[in-house]
Amino acid sequence: PRHPPQPYGSPPQQLTPAQQQQYQQQLQQQQQFQHQQYQQHQQQYQAQHPLVGHIGAYNTMASQVGHQPHRGNFQPPPQGQQQRQQQHGAQGGAVGRLQQPSSQGKGFRGPKDGCGSIDAAKQQAVAPAPMTAIQKAEARAKAAAAEAEKQAAQKKAEKKAKQAAAQKVAAEQSVVQKAAEEEAAKAHVEAKAAEEERSATPGSETLPAGEETTWEDAAIAPADPAVNNAEAKQLDAPKSTPGTEPDAEEDSLGLGAGVRKERDEREHLNLVFIGHVDAGKSTFCGQILYQTEQVDARTIEKYEKEAKEKNRDSWFLAFIMDTNEEERAKGKTVEVGRAHFETARKRYTILDAPGHKNYVPNMIAGACQADVGVLVISARKGEFETGFERGGQTREHALLAKTLGVRLLVVVINKMDDPTVKWSQERFNECEEKLSPFLKGCGYNVKKDVVFLPISALSAANVVQRFKGAPWYNGPCFLEVLDTLPACDRNVSGALRLPILSKYKDLGTVVEGKVEQGTIAAGDKLFVMPNRVPVEVLNVWLDQDEVAYLVGGENARVKLKDISDDDILPGFVLTPRGDTACPAVRRFEAQLRVVELLEHKSIFSAGYTAILHVHAAAEECVIMELTSAIDKKTGKRSKRKPMFVKSGEVITCIIEVEQNVCIEPFEQCPQMGRFTLRDEGTTIGIGKVLELMPGP
């Protein structure tokens, strides 16, 4: 039978205790759900109508007790909402709050006072409901937009200020340049008037017609001071009159007045520091810069503190050259570091090459710029043997240096102050005896072109000043050895050859490289080979100083016109236009010495593929044909073509590359005719170009 209707909240009769307990649980869940629904509905309604809910609750309560309803313009909520508000009022909701009279004597006092006022209802209104997620997102978006507008306005103001400052500086520079040009023109007029006055004076001598020179002629004059002095003695007196010097004429024409620096006529040498990893190359370079006052003591203290934080106290000098954070963290040089120092006799550029075998291509890029090689050897027990054994970088670096044109080699035995060495003469002689036969096999004349000396890079012993702690050594220190090296041959009169090492944008296209031969000056019209792109030279720099011209053997920085940096790659060459341009070919005949083949490729024959390194270029190549074998003793070629050769043999072969490469026969330009073959990170052969052949 069906049960009669039960009052709300009371369980039905004739139920077992378990059924009654289940009924109570279901009833509680239903009440909780209804209460949650009511709260959500009340929050939404009060957010839209803050006062309606309270006045509607009051009208419901007033009708129950017999009072008049509120006479305002607000309508009571729907019947369903009135019931929920009544239930909520029993639990201390809005109705319960309205039934409590005010103790302050102000505002709404209760239902017996009739109807309250809208102001009283406003005072009794609860705090506004919290913002929804959409409203919060909109508020955040508005705040972010306002902040972005503020930052944009600030950046715009800063940009305007910078532009105004730049315009002001440019105006000041133009005024200074204009004043300098006026002064130069005035000096030129005065000098010309003085020359005319002297020419009108009886007994004065003038230069014959056609013998007058301009600053362009002086820019390509030999750099030898003795030659300049001899030419000056042959010239007549009016030629040396102030105002007619090449620099004065250059300034009078407005070509960089006050910008170009006078050339330093001291000999310039590029030093490449090579050797096995952890031999102390970067520390040695840093010590040289510190002892020659190229780095101040404050910077050294900063590097010492940084090295101590990394628990590498002895690395602080290496931080001078290793500026990359990766290099400092690992203690391994990756890129070729560059620095400058000078003595009373010569100027030097340091090229700190990486010693790790993974970075040999970077070492090749540095060694191809060098005039003198500094082979750093570690005298510590075990380290010298590791670097000199098969696979060590001491052997490969010495061989590559000779192949890349490094004629003079200074071998420094480093770490002589190590506890395992203690400036031992026996250890020094042992290293020298093991290295001499190998260097001789690489092609060095050990008696004339190689110098051995002991040093300690960390303590600066025998670096700048002679070391007196070793009675058995009475030779010069490192800087004295550099100053006494014979002068290098510079081919100034040949056609310009400037292999490009790197390029970047700086208000135009700027390229860097070494002038292998010839002369380059501002205003020259050249080709960029192998693409034959015509360009014009705008400015030239020697290291950091702008000069009028550069000669063979000097490091160049050149700004070019009429070409984009995207059209230039490392290995391209700046050459003159016309018949003297550097040839670009894909096939050539070469003399090759097979140094050391790989274990799994122990035979060298036609079809062998490798990487060809020539000056700053690196291209894939293939051996097309072995043309002859060369006898090491007699140097004669064999009449029969060999099918294959092994390590240590010398042959002639035809090599073909994938892209055109700028090379020349070794007899015409040695710097452009040397090359190296590498395969899988190992140097397998060195050679020179014999003859250029037409392409396929």
WOCOR-V975345 format. One record per residue. N is the residue number from 1. PHI is phi in whole degrees, 0 to 359 (* if undefined). PSI is psi in whole degrees, 0 to 359 (NA if undefined). Layout:
N:PHI:PSI
N:PHI:PSI
//
This chain:
1:*:148
2:284:146
3:277:148
4:294:161
5:299:135
6:258:149
7:297:155
8:296:122
9:98:353
10:257:139
11:284:154
12:292:161
13:275:170
14:57:43
15:243:146
16:290:160
17:303:323
18:293:321
19:291:322
20:297:318
21:298:318
22:295:322
23:296:317
24:299:319
25:297:315
26:296:321
27:295:318
28:297:318
29:297:319
30:295:319
31:294:319
32:298:318
33:296:317
34:296:321
35:296:318
36:296:317
37:298:320
38:295:315
39:299:316
40:298:315
41:296:320
42:294:318
43:297:317
44:294:318
45:291:317
46:292:331
47:295:327
48:273:322
49:231:91
50:297:330
51:256:340
52:297:319
53:299:318
54:290:317
55:292:322
56:296:320
57:297:321
58:295:316
59:299:321
60:297:314
61:294:323
62:292:323
63:293:330
64:287:325
65:264:358
66:94:12
67:268:166
68:285:141
69:289:169
70:292:136
71:262:24
72:279:186
73:272:1
74:273:142
75:262:145
76:293:156
77:291:169
78:301:165
79:297:321
80:298:322
81:290:325
82:300:317
83:297:317
84:294:324
85:292:326
86:295:315
87:298:319
88:291:328
89:294:328
90:294:336
91:263:12
92:96:29
93:275:213
94:293:321
95:295:318
96:300:324
97:290:326
98:288:333
99:284:344
100:273:123
101:289:155
102:280:134
103:272:353
104:268:352
105:78:15
106:232:153
107:76:208
108:283:128
109:251:346
110:146:175
111:289:339
112:287:342
113:277:10
114:86:227
115:261:144
116:278:187
117:249:165
118:294:324
119:296:320
120:296:319
121:296:325
122:296:321
123:294:324
124:276:357
125:294:144
126:283:171
127:296:148
128:302:147
129:294:151
130:297:153
131:291:146
132:284:171
133:297:323
134:292:319
135:295:320
136:298:318
137:297:319
138:296:320
139:296:317
140:296:320
141:296:319
142:296:318
143:296:319
144:295:320
145:295:320
146:296:319
147:294:321
148:296:318
149:297:322
150:295:315
151:296:320
152:297:318
153:296:322
154:294:317
155:296:321
156:297:319
157:295:319
158:296:319
159:298:318
160:297:321
161:295:318
162:296:317
163:298:319
164:296:319
165:295:318
166:297:319
167:296:323
168:294:316
169:296:318
170:297:321
171:296:318
172:296:318
173:296:319
174:297:323
175:295:316
176:296:317
177:296:319
178:296:320
179:296:319
180:296:319
181:296:320
182:296:318
183:296:318
184:296:318
185:296:320
186:297:316
187:296:321
188:295:319
189:296:316
190:298:319
191:294:321
192:294:320
193:296:319
194:296:321
195:294:318
196:296:323
197:294:319
198:291:324
199:292:332
200:280:344
201:284:133
202:297:141
203:90:353
204:279:151
205:252:141
206:237:163
207:283:141
208:297:156
209:296:139
210:92:352
211:258:1
212:285:142
213:243:155
214:248:177
215:292:336
216:293:321
217:294:321
218:292:333
219:293:334
220:253:18
221:285:158
222:300:147
223:276:358
224:286:123
225:300:326
226:295:320
227:295:319
228:297:319
229:295:320
230:295:319
231:293:324
232:294:325
233:292:327
234:284:337
235:283:155
236:280:171
237:298:317
238:301:338
239:293:329
240:265:15
241:290:137
242:302:139
243:101:343
244:248:9
245:292:157
246:303:319
247:295:321
248:294:320
249:295:322
250:297:317
251:293:323
252:295:333
253:276:355
254:78:20
255:269:80
256:72:43
257:297:129
258:77:3
259:256:312
260:288:141
261:259:149
262:296:141
263:289:138
264:273:118
265:278:2
266:292:149
267:294:140
268:249:134
269:231:140
270:262:124
271:252:121
272:255:127
273:262:115
274:235:168
275:145:177
276:292:158
277:298:142
278:66:24
279:278:347
280:102:27
281:292:310
282:294:322
283:296:320
284:297:315
285:297:316
286:297:323
287:294:322
288:298:315
289:295:323
290:290:318
291:288:333
292:268:13
293:63:34
294:271:346
295:230:133
296:278:166
297:293:329
298:295:320
299:294:321
300:297:319
301:297:322
302:297:317
303:292:325
304:298:317
305:296:319
306:294:321
307:293:323
308:293:325
309:295:331
310:268:6
311:60:37
312:227:74
313:296:329
314:272:5
315:265:0
316:295:327
317:289:328
318:291:336
319:293:343
320:295:321
321:266:322
322:271:91
323:271:344
324:283:141
325:294:325
326:295:319
327:296:320
328:290:324
329:290:319
330:269:342
331:74:22
332:234:131
333:285:134
334:251:305
335:264:158
336:287:116
337:280:149
338:229:134
339:207:170
340:226:144
341:208:170
342:211:157
343:238:186
344:292:337
345:257:323
346:221:166
347:245:142
348:228:147
349:240:125
350:272:131
351:239:101
352:273:101
353:274:147
354:291:148
355:259:348
356:285:146
357:293:338
358:287:343
359:245:28
360:297:323
361:302:324
362:293:323
363:296:322
364:296:319
365:298:328
366:280:321
367:289:334
368:289:348
369:265:353
370:272:151
371:257:325
372:231:136
373:258:139
374:244:102
375:272:112
376:265:123
377:243:136
378:271:125
379:276:354
380:297:144
381:300:125
382:97:324
383:287:319
384:297:317
385:295:322
386:295:317
387:287:334
388:266:345
389:290:174
390:297:128
391:95:350
392:284:153
393:280:348
394:298:314
395:295:310
396:295:320
397:294:319
398:296:319
399:293:317
400:295:322
401:298:317
402:294:320
403:295:326
404:274:7
405:99:12
406:280:107
407:275:324
408:254:140
409:226:128
410:250:115
411:262:112
412:255:126
413:270:102
414:270:169
415:61:39
416:288:343
417:271:7
418:296:146
419:302:335
420:279:352
421:244:303
422:56:48
423:53:47
424:279:129
425:292:326
426:297:319
427:293:319
428:298:315
429:293:325
430:297:315
431:296:319
432:294:320
433:292:327
434:282:328
435:279:327
436:301:311
437:297:323
438:293:316
439:295:325
440:295:321
441:292:335
442:284:345
443:115:2
444:277:145
445:272:103
446:297:327
447:284:327
448:257:322
449:255:358
450:235:136
451:232:131
452:253:137
453:204:146
454:271:145
455:213:172
456:224:104
457:293:325
458:291:321
459:262:1
460:64:24
461:284:125
462:66:26
463:264:301
464:256:324
465:239:153
466:294:142
467:268:129
468:255:5
469:275:356
470:240:101
471:298:336
472:280:347
473:248:121
474:239:16
475:277:184
476:283:166
477:275:181
478:295:313
479:294:326
480:295:323
481:296:318
482:296:319
483:292:335
484:264:4
485:293:146
486:294:153
487:292:144
488:275:147
489:283:127
490:243:123
491:271:91
492:276:329
493:277:349
494:284:173
495:292:145
496:298:133
497:224:110
498:230:92
499:294:136
500:271:124
501:267:320
502:207:167
503:209:156
504:199:171
505:259:132
506:205:81
507:55:40
508:141:181
509:266:124
510:241:132
511:240:154
512:234:147
513:178:188
514:243:133
515:285:107
516:286:322
517:201:162
518:87:195
519:222:143
520:229:137
521:220:162
522:296:136
523:97:351
524:293:142
525:255:118
526:231:175
527:248:145
528:258:107
529:267:152
530:268:4
531:273:355
532:56:47
533:272:121
534:286:132
535:224:167
536:231:139
537:276:125
538:265:312
539:216:154
540:228:142
541:233:141
542:256:108
543:60:254
544:250:357
545:254:132
546:283:132
547:230:172
548:280:328
549:203:166
550:226:149
551:240:174
552:303:138
553:95:354
554:257:148
555:282:127
556:246:146
557:229:116
558:235:133
559:261:128
560:248:156
561:242:151
562:72:30
563:205:146
564:263:153
565:292:340
566:290:341
567:268:9
568:237:137
569:232:153
570:302:133
571:106:344
572:292:157
573:231:136
574:272:123
575:222:162
576:292:162
577:277:157
578:98:210
579:288:339
580:271:8
581:294:150
582:289:131
583:289:152
584:233:118
585:228:169
586:247:343
587:225:138
588:205:160
589:260:138
590:221:155
591:263:125
592:233:136
593:251:117
594:282:111
595:278:296
596:206:115
597:274:162
598:289:156
599:295:323
600:269:0
601:224:69
602:274:2
603:238:132
604:253:118
605:212:181
606:298:138
607:99:353
608:291:133
609:250:144
610:201:183
611:253:126
612:265:122
613:250:116
614:224:126
615:41:244
616:260:6
617:262:151
618:220:117
619:224:149
620:287:141
621:219:166
622:222:142
623:279:114
624:277:322
625:197:141
626:267:114
627:271:327
628:194:164
629:250:143
630:249:131
631:286:127
632:294:327
633:279:312
634:266:336
635:78:11
636:272:149
637:274:149
638:277:149
639:282:335
640:262:137
641:283:129
642:285:149
643:280:324
644:199:164
645:221:168
646:240:184
647:298:142
648:92:352
649:267:158
650:243:131
651:220:171
652:243:141
653:210:167
654:253:127
655:243:139
656:234:136
657:250:162
658:286:320
659:242:157
660:300:137
661:231:143
662:274:109
663:219:166
664:218:158
665:301:145
666:300:327
667:292:330
668:275:316
669:214:98
670:302:324
671:294:331
672:263:0
673:246:3
674:264:146
675:210:166
676:227:141
677:252:129
678:231:145
679:217:123
680:55:43
681:77:13
682:232:138
683:282:117
684:255:343
685:195:154
686:230:149
687:196:183
688:221:152
689:279:129
690:261:315
691:207:140
692:271:142
693:236:152
694:296:151
695:291:166
696:289:NA
//
